[in-house]
């Protein structure tokens, strides 16, 4: 990391937390030099970069101040927010984080949900193209591991100068920023937790139509191979959105491929809960016979399934929403340089009942 980046990160963190408010003077160059033990030239370089990104503004003879990035009356002040679903699981907390941050900056939020279908996504994008009050779009992609027919509409929105930021995943066809969980690292840490508990035959159940599934598969493979365990595609199971909607019955097809496994990494807590239900119906005990871990640290994991609380990697939920909104506002107000709004959260494993120590 460049030395000046530490200064940028510290100032940015204080702006995001509200310690430094819009229009407030930041510490002097001398104070920053002493705080970070850096030269005045390095401090000036950090401040100059933040000014180019539109985060700070210098006033001759007065100092450097936090730029006021609140929406102004009369300008485009609507940020469209589109999630795949809206009323359950991790979505309410994420939406809350977005809405609170936008409203504090004077932006209004228009909320839609796509039902994870490209048809509904296209309808929403066409509606946005017909409007002139939308400054930005915070979008959760639809089945982001699959080819999507709506790329042309995203490019048309870009042509209209609408800022676009993806959450939870992204479309690899578009060079656009995203705010998400670091899915590959999360999967790696989850599988490492199973390995550390003594498990060697570890299967996985992943979602094939979402980009998160692709990245989590990457992390699963890395953990297995780094530990010197034998990777077997026989232990890899792929399901899709329709399978999950069907419930535990859809997971019976994966049972035969997991019979030699003592542990399973699941795409998320929802899948982990369904897996436990399916195994319980077949007389398989969790964690005595097989250990389970998921991702999201949702209510499903904390409350448990069949009396078993589920080990999990937290999804940042509300913090992700806040970060997405903060980055969107910066994109709208970016200065001479294009603001790099991509951010991936790194979270640690929470161990619960669903993992047993292997002898």
C-alpha positions in Angstrom: 0.0 0.0 0.0 1.3 3.5 -0.9 2.0 5.6 2.1 -0.5 8.3 1.2 -3.3 5.6 1.0 -3.3 5.4 4.8 -4.2 9.1 5.0 -6.9 8.6 2.4 -8.4 5.6 4.2 -8.4 7.5 7.6 -10.1 10.6 6.2 -12.6 8.5 4.3 -13.4 6.4 7.3 -14.0 9.6 9.3 -16.3 11.0 6.6 -18.3 7.8 6.4 -18.7 7.5 10.2 -19.8 11.2 10.4 -16.8 12.3 12.5 -15.9 14.7 9.7 -19.1 16.3 8.3 -19.7 18.1 5.0 -18.2 21.6 5.1 -16.0 20.7 8.1 -12.3 21.5 8.0 -10.0 18.4 8.1 -6.9 18.4 10.3 -4.0 20.6 9.1 -1.1 19.2 7.0 1.1 19.6 10.1 -1.4 17.6 12.2 -1.6 14.9 9.6 2.2 14.7 9.3 2.5 14.1 13.0 -0.4 11.6 13.1 1.0 9.4 10.3 4.7 10.3 10.6 4.7 11.2 6.9 6.3 14.0 5.0 4.3 17.1 4.1 4.6 16.2 0.4 3.0 12.8 1.0 0.1 14.4 2.9 -0.4 16.9 0.1 -0.5 14.1 -2.4 -3.2 12.3 -0.4 -5.3 15.5 -0.1 -4.8 16.3 -3.8 -6.1 12.8 -4.9 -9.1 13.2 -2.6 -9.8 16.6 -4.1 -9.6 15.2 -7.6 -12.1 12.5 -6.6 -14.5 15.3 -5.3 -14.2 14.3 -1.6 -12.3 17.3 -0.4 -12.0 21.0 -1.4 -9.2 23.4 -0.6 -9.8 27.0 0.2 -6.9 29.3 -0.2 -5.7 30.7 3.1 -8.2 28.7 5.1 -7.5 25.0 4.8 -9.1 21.8 3.3 -12.7 20.9 3.9 -15.0 17.9 3.4 -16.9 18.5 0.2 -20.7 18.7 0.6 -22.0 15.8 -1.5 -25.6 16.3 -0.5 -28.1 16.5 -3.3 -29.0 20.0 -4.4 -32.6 21.1 -5.1 -33.3 21.0 -8.8 -30.7 18.4 -9.8 -31.2 14.8 -10.5 -31.6 13.4 -6.9 -33.2 10.0 -7.3 -31.2 6.8 -6.9 -32.9 3.7 -8.1 -32.3 0.6 -6.0 -33.1 -2.8 -7.4 -32.7 -6.1 -5.5 -33.6 -9.6 -6.6 -36.0 -9.9 -3.6 -37.1 -7.4 -1.0 -39.0 -8.8 2.0 -37.0 -11.5 3.6 -33.6 -13.0 4.3 -30.8 -10.5 4.1 -32.6 -7.9 1.9 -34.4 -5.7 4.5 -31.2 -4.9 6.3 -29.3 -4.1 3.1 -32.1 -1.9 1.9 -32.3 -0.1 5.2 -28.6 0.7 5.0 -29.0 2.1 1.6 -32.1 4.2 2.4 -30.7 5.7 5.6 -27.5 6.8 3.9 -29.2 8.3 0.8 -31.8 10.2 2.8 -29.1 11.7 5.0 -27.5 13.1 1.9 -30.8 14.5 0.4 -31.3 11.7 -2.2 -34.6 9.9 -2.6 -34.6 6.1 -3.2 -36.8 4.4 -5.7 -37.0 0.7 -4.8 -37.8 -2.1 -7.2 -37.2 -5.9 -7.2 -36.5 -8.1 -10.1 -37.6 -11.5 -8.7 -34.3 -12.7 -10.1 -35.7 -12.7 -13.6 -34.2 -11.1 -16.7 -37.7 -10.1 -17.9 -38.5 -8.0 -14.8 -34.9 -6.6 -14.9 -35.4 -5.4 -18.5 -38.8 -3.8 -17.6 -37.2 -1.9 -14.8 -34.2 -0.7 -16.9 -36.5 0.4 -19.7 -38.5 2.5 -17.2 -35.3 4.1 -15.9 -34.2 5.0 -19.4 -37.4 6.9 -19.9 -36.8 9.2 -16.9 -34.6 12.2 -16.4 -34.5 12.4 -12.6 -32.3 9.4 -11.9 -28.7 10.1 -11.0 -27.7 6.6 -10.1 -28.6 2.9 -10.0 -27.7 0.5 -7.3 -28.4 -2.9 -8.8 -28.3 -6.5 -7.7 -27.6 -8.5 -10.8 -30.0 -11.2 -12.0 -28.5 -14.7 -12.4 -25.1 -13.1 -12.9 -23.2 -16.3 -13.8 -25.3 -16.7 -16.9 -25.4 -14.7 -20.2 -27.8 -11.8 -19.9 -29.8 -10.1 -22.7 -30.0 -6.7 -20.9 -26.4 -5.5 -21.3 -27.5 -3.1 -24.0 -29.8 -1.3 -21.6 -27.0 -0.9 -19.0 -24.8 0.7 -21.6 -27.6 3.1 -22.7 -28.0 4.2 -19.0 -24.3 4.8 -19.0 -24.7 7.0 -22.1 -27.3 9.0 -20.2 -24.6 9.6 -17.5 -26.5 7.5 -14.9 -24.0 6.1 -12.4 -24.3 2.3 -12.0 -23.1 0.3 -9.0 -23.8 -3.4 -8.5 -24.3 -5.1 -5.1 -23.6 -8.7 -4.0 -22.3 -9.7 -7.4 -21.6 -8.2 -10.9 -21.8 -8.8 -14.6 -18.4 -9.7 -16.0 -19.4 -8.3 -19.4 -19.6 -4.7 -17.9 -16.6 -2.8 -16.5 -18.6 -1.4 -13.6 -18.0 -1.3 -9.8 -19.5 -3.5 -7.2 -19.9 -3.7 -3.4 -20.1 -7.2 -2.2 -18.9 -9.8 0.2 -15.5 -11.3 -0.9 -17.2 -14.5 -1.9 -14.0 -16.5 -2.8 -12.4 -15.6 0.5 -15.5 -16.3 2.5 -15.9 -19.8 0.9 -12.2 -20.4 1.6 -12.6 -19.5 5.2 -15.7 -21.6 5.6 -14.0 -24.7 4.2 -10.9 -24.0 6.2 -13.1 -24.2 9.3 -14.3 -27.6 8.3 -10.7 -28.7 7.6 -9.5 -27.3 11.0 -12.2 -29.5 12.6 -10.5 -32.5 11.1 -12.7 -33.1 8.1 -11.1 -34.4 4.9 -14.0 -35.5 2.7 -15.8 -32.2 2.2 -18.5 -31.7 -0.3 -20.2 -28.5 -1.5 -23.7 -27.4 -2.7 -23.4 -24.2 -4.8 -25.7 -22.1 -6.9 -24.9 -22.3 -10.6 -26.8 -19.3 -11.9 -25.4 -16.6 -9.6 -21.9 -15.2 -9.8 -21.5 -15.7 -6.1 -21.7 -19.4 -6.7 -18.8 -19.2 -9.2 -16.6 -17.2 -6.7 -17.5 -19.5 -3.8 -16.5 -22.5 -5.9 -13.2 -20.9 -6.4 -12.7 -20.5 -2.7 -13.8 -24.1 -2.0 -11.3 -25.5 -4.5 -8.4 -23.3 -3.1 -9.0 -24.5 0.5 -9.2 -28.1 -0.5 -6.0 -28.1 -2.7 -4.0 -25.9 -0.3 -4.7 -28.4 2.5 -3.4 -31.2 0.4 -6.7 -32.9 0.2 -7.9 -34.7 -2.9 -10.3 -32.6 -4.9 -13.2 -34.7 -6.3 -15.8 -33.3 -8.6 -18.0 -36.1 -7.4 -18.4 -34.0 -4.2 -19.4 -30.8 -6.1 -23.2 -30.2 -6.5 -24.8 -27.4 -8.4 -28.4 -26.2 -7.9 -30.2 -23.1 -9.2 -32.8 -20.6 -8.1 -35.7 -22.8 -9.0 -34.3 -25.7 -7.0 -34.1 -23.5 -3.9 -37.6 -22.4 -4.3 -38.8 -26.0 -4.3 -37.3 -26.5 -0.8 -35.7 -29.5 0.7 -37.1 -32.0 -1.8 -34.9 -30.5 -4.5 -31.8 -31.4 -2.5 -32.5 -35.1 -2.5 -30.6 -35.4 -5.8 -27.4 -34.3 -4.2 -27.5 -36.9 -1.4 -25.8 -39.8 -3.3 -22.8 -37.5 -4.2 -22.3 -36.6 -0.5 -22.5 -40.1 1.0 -18.7 -40.4 1.6 -18.5 -36.8 2.9 -18.2 -35.9 6.6 -18.9 -32.2 5.9 -20.6 -30.0 3.4 -20.1 -26.3 2.5 -23.4 -24.8 1.4 -23.9 -21.8 -0.9 -25.8 -19.9 1.9 -27.7 -20.4 5.1 -30.9 -21.0 3.3 -29.4 -23.9 1.4 -27.7 -25.1 4.6 -31.1 -25.1 6.4 -32.8 -27.1 3.6 -29.8 -29.5 3.6 -30.3 -30.2 7.4 -34.0 -30.7 6.9 -33.4 -33.2 4.1 -30.7 -35.1 6.0 -32.9 -35.2 9.1 -35.7 -36.7 7.1 -33.3 -39.5 6.0 -32.1 -40.2 9.6 -28.7 -38.4 9.1 -27.7 -36.5 12.2 -26.1 -33.0 12.0 -23.4 -32.6 13.2 -22.8 -36.2 14.5 -22.9 -37.8 11.1 -22.2 -34.8 8.9 -21.1 -31.2 9.5 -22.6 -28.2 7.7 -21.5 -24.6 7.2 -23.2 -21.8 5.2 -22.8 -18.1 4.4 -24.8 -15.0 5.4 -25.2 -15.4 9.2 -28.9 -15.0 8.6 -31.8 -15.6 11.1 -31.9 -19.1 9.7 -28.3 -19.7 11.0 -28.8 -18.0 14.4 -32.2 -19.6 15.2 -31.2 -22.9 13.8 -33.0 -25.8 11.9 -34.2 -28.8 13.8 -32.6 -27.5 17.0 -29.2 -27.1 15.2 -27.7 -23.6 14.9 -25.7 -23.2 11.7 -22.0 -22.2 11.5 -21.8 -19.4 9.0 -19.8 -16.5 7.4 -21.6 -13.2 8.1 -23.0 -11.1 5.2 -22.4 -7.4 6.0 -26.1 -6.7 5.2 -26.8 -3.1 6.5 -23.1 -2.2 6.3 -23.0 -3.3 2.7 -26.0 -1.1 2.0 -24.4 1.9 3.7 -21.2 1.4 1.8 -23.0 1.0 -1.5 -24.9 4.2 -1.0 -21.8 6.1 0.2 -19.9 5.0 -2.9 -22.8 5.8 -5.2 -22.9 9.4 -3.9 -19.2 9.7 -4.5 -19.6 8.4 -8.0 -22.3 11.0 -8.6 -20.0 13.8 -7.3 -16.7 12.4 -8.6 -14.2 15.0 -9.6 -11.5 14.9 -12.3 -10.7 11.2 -11.7 -13.2 8.3 -11.8 -13.8 7.1 -8.3 -13.0 3.4 -7.8 -16.2 2.4 -6.0 -15.6 -1.4 -5.9 -15.4 -2.7 -2.3 -15.4 -6.3 -1.0 -16.1 -7.1 2.7 -14.0 -9.7 4.4 -15.7 -11.5 7.3 -14.7 -14.2 9.8 -16.4 -17.6 10.5 -18.9 -17.9 13.3 -18.8 -21.5 14.7 -22.1 -22.9 15.9 -23.7 -26.4 16.6 -23.5 -27.6 13.0 -19.8 -28.5 13.0 -18.4 -31.4 15.0 -14.7 -32.1 15.6 -13.6 -35.1 13.6 -11.5 -37.6 15.5 
